[in-house]
Amino acid sequence: MSSYTIKELPKEERPRERLVCHGPETMKMAELIAIIVGSGTKGKSALELGQEIVATFPKLGDATIQELTQIKGMGPTKAIQLKAAFSLASRLAAGSNPPRYLVDNPVHAYNLIKERIQYKKKEVFGAILLDIRGGVIRWEEISVGTLNQTLVHPREVFQPAIRYGAATMILVHNHPSGDCTPSPEDYRVTEKLVSASKLMQIPVRDHLVVSSEGYFSMRKHKEFIFS
């Protein structure tokens, strides 16, 4: 059972009153969430609900509506309100951010990613997610282990692209051996993912194989795979 309700708190400690008197920048995340959801549920105040949400989702903006409704007291309406608030905050923040790093060619992609994976002792497969202008949204590590069609499934590859609103992507994986020449299996996996990308309408621009010796651009050497 909850030890208190919002109304039982001293007036100066209630989230809405604190926002009015001291401004939103002084408030904790849980307090802001409490204001957005408006009310709690039996045995749990809105503030306690906010605290549980913060504890459950380290990256609040990534929480889906379905995931939010798994929290007791978070029905669909509250989850939608909260997701809308997260989206609004993200768009406002994006409007004040400097331009994204643009990837116009394989060298740009290699320079972006080389420090992350070129010296890894295991094969790491991931994707550079890009916006419509070729600006980098994020690097997404997808799998660790020998690259093959069983390990790298289109579902795992395109799920992050959909989630973060990518327009295109560049596939990347490393060769711990130091030889960045693609294997026959590398090409088979690439062809499978390029085919899937056409259905998903999220084009694969290239697939880089990175090693301690440099990189190999599949598009540069076998452009027909991507056409």
C-alpha positions in Angstrom: 0.0 0.0 0.0 1.1 3.6 -0.6 2.3 5.4 2.4 0.9 8.7 1.1 -1.1 10.4 -1.7 -0.1 13.6 -3.5 -2.7 15.5 -1.5 -1.2 14.3 1.8 2.2 15.8 0.9 3.0 19.3 2.2 1.8 21.8 -0.5 5.4 22.9 -1.2 6.4 19.3 -2.0 3.6 18.6 -4.5 4.8 18.3 -8.1 2.4 20.8 -9.6 3.0 23.4 -6.9 6.8 22.9 -7.2 6.7 23.5 -10.9 4.8 26.7 -10.5 6.9 28.0 -7.7 10.4 26.8 -8.7 10.2 25.9 -12.4 10.6 22.6 -14.2 14.4 22.6 -14.2 14.5 22.1 -10.4 12.2 19.0 -10.6 13.1 15.3 -10.7 12.1 13.2 -13.6 9.5 11.3 -11.5 7.8 14.5 -10.5 7.4 15.6 -14.1 6.0 12.2 -15.0 3.6 12.5 -12.1 2.3 15.8 -13.6 1.9 14.3 -17.0 0.0 11.1 -15.9 -2.1 13.1 -13.6 -3.1 10.4 -11.1 -1.9 7.2 -9.6 -3.8 4.0 -8.9 -5.1 2.2 -5.8 -2.1 1.9 -3.4 0.2 3.9 -5.6 0.4 7.7 -6.0 1.2 9.4 -9.3 4.6 10.3 -7.8 5.3 6.7 -6.9 4.2 5.7 -10.4 6.7 8.2 -11.8 9.5 6.8 -9.6 8.7 3.2 -10.8 8.8 4.3 -14.4 12.1 6.0 -14.0 13.6 3.0 -12.3 12.2 0.6 -14.9 13.3 2.5 -18.0 16.9 3.9 -17.9 16.3 5.4 -21.3 12.8 6.8 -20.9 12.4 8.0 -24.5 12.9 4.5 -25.8 10.1 3.0 -23.8 7.2 1.9 -26.1 3.5 2.3 -25.2 3.2 -1.5 -24.8 6.2 -1.5 -22.4 4.8 1.4 -20.4 1.4 -0.3 -19.9 3.2 -3.2 -18.2 3.6 -0.9 -15.2 0.7 -1.3 -12.8 -1.4 1.8 -12.9 -0.3 2.8 -16.4 -3.3 2.2 -18.7 -3.2 3.0 -22.5 -4.3 6.6 -22.0 -1.5 7.4 -19.6 1.0 5.5 -21.6 0.0 7.5 -24.8 0.2 10.8 -22.9 3.7 10.0 -21.6 4.9 8.7 -25.0 3.6 11.9 -26.7 5.5 14.0 -24.1 8.7 12.1 -24.7 8.3 12.5 -28.5 7.7 16.3 -28.1 10.8 16.6 -25.9 12.9 14.7 -28.4 11.7 16.9 -31.3 12.4 20.1 -29.4 15.8 18.9 -28.5 16.5 17.9 -32.1 15.6 21.4 -33.2 18.4 22.8 -31.1 21.1 20.3 -31.9 24.0 21.0 -34.3 23.8 19.3 -37.7 24.5 15.6 -37.7 27.8 14.1 -39.0 27.2 13.5 -42.7 28.3 10.2 -44.3 28.8 10.8 -48.0 31.3 8.0 -48.8 32.9 4.9 -47.3 35.8 6.9 -45.8 33.4 8.9 -43.7 31.7 5.7 -42.5 35.0 4.1 -41.7 36.3 7.1 -39.8 33.1 7.1 -37.7 33.2 3.5 -36.7 36.8 2.2 -36.8 37.7 3.0 -33.2 34.6 1.0 -32.1 35.2 -2.3 -33.7 38.5 -2.6 -35.7 40.5 -4.1 -32.9 37.7 -6.3 -31.4 38.8 -9.9 -30.9 35.3 -11.2 -31.9 33.3 -10.4 -35.0 30.9 -7.5 -34.3 28.1 -6.8 -36.7 26.1 -3.6 -36.6 24.6 -0.7 -38.6 25.1 3.0 -39.0 21.6 4.5 -39.1 21.2 7.6 -41.3 18.6 10.2 -41.8 17.3 11.3 -45.2 20.3 13.6 -45.7 22.9 11.0 -44.8 23.3 12.4 -41.3 24.2 9.9 -38.6 21.4 9.0 -36.2 23.3 6.4 -34.2 25.5 3.3 -34.4 23.6 0.2 -33.5 25.5 -3.0 -32.5 23.3 -5.9 -33.6 25.3 -9.2 -32.9 28.6 -10.6 -31.8 30.0 -13.7 -33.3 30.8 -15.2 -36.7 28.7 -13.5 -39.4 26.2 -15.9 -40.9 22.6 -16.0 -42.1 21.4 -17.6 -38.9 23.0 -15.1 -36.6 22.1 -12.0 -38.6 18.3 -12.1 -39.2 16.6 -9.2 -41.0 14.3 -8.7 -38.1 17.1 -7.8 -35.7 18.8 -5.6 -38.4 15.8 -3.5 -39.4 14.1 -3.2 -36.0 16.5 -0.5 -34.7 16.2 1.4 -38.1 12.4 1.4 -37.7 12.6 2.4 -34.1 14.9 5.4 -34.6 13.3 6.5 -37.9 16.3 5.8 -40.1 15.9 6.5 -43.9 19.0 4.5 -44.9 21.7 2.4 -43.3 25.3 1.2 -43.7 26.1 -2.3 -42.5 29.4 -2.8 -40.8 31.3 -5.8 -39.4 34.9 -6.5 -38.5 37.4 -9.2 -39.3 39.6 -9.9 -36.2 42.1 -11.6 -38.5 43.2 -8.3 -39.9 42.2 -9.3 -43.5 39.2 -7.2 -44.5 38.4 -9.2 -47.7 34.8 -10.3 -47.5 34.1 -14.0 -47.3 31.5 -15.8 -49.5 29.2 -15.9 -46.5 29.7 -12.1 -46.0 28.3 -11.6 -49.5 25.4 -14.0 -49.0 24.3 -12.2 -45.8 24.6 -8.9 -47.6 22.5 -10.0 -50.5 19.9 -11.3 -48.2 19.7 -8.0 -46.2 19.7 -5.8 -49.3 16.8 -7.9 -50.6 15.0 -7.4 -47.3 15.8 -3.7 -47.3 13.8 -3.2 -50.5 10.7 -4.6 -48.8 11.3 -2.5 -45.7 12.0 0.6 -47.9 15.1 1.3 -45.8 17.9 1.0 -48.4 21.3 -0.5 -47.4 23.8 2.0 -48.9 26.9 -0.1 -48.3 28.5 -2.9 -46.2 31.9 -2.2 -44.8 34.3 -4.9 -43.6 36.7 -3.3 -41.1 39.9 -4.7 -39.7 43.1 -3.4 -38.1 44.5 -3.0 -41.7 41.7 -0.8 -43.0 38.3 -1.4 -44.6 36.6 -2.9 -47.6 33.5 -1.3 -49.2 31.3 -3.9 -50.9 29.5 -1.2 -52.8 32.7 0.2 -54.3 33.8 -3.3 -55.5 30.4 -4.9 -56.2 27.9 -2.2 -56.7 25.4 -4.5 -58.5 24.6 -6.1 -55.1 23.0 -2.8 -54.0 21.1 -1.9 -57.2 
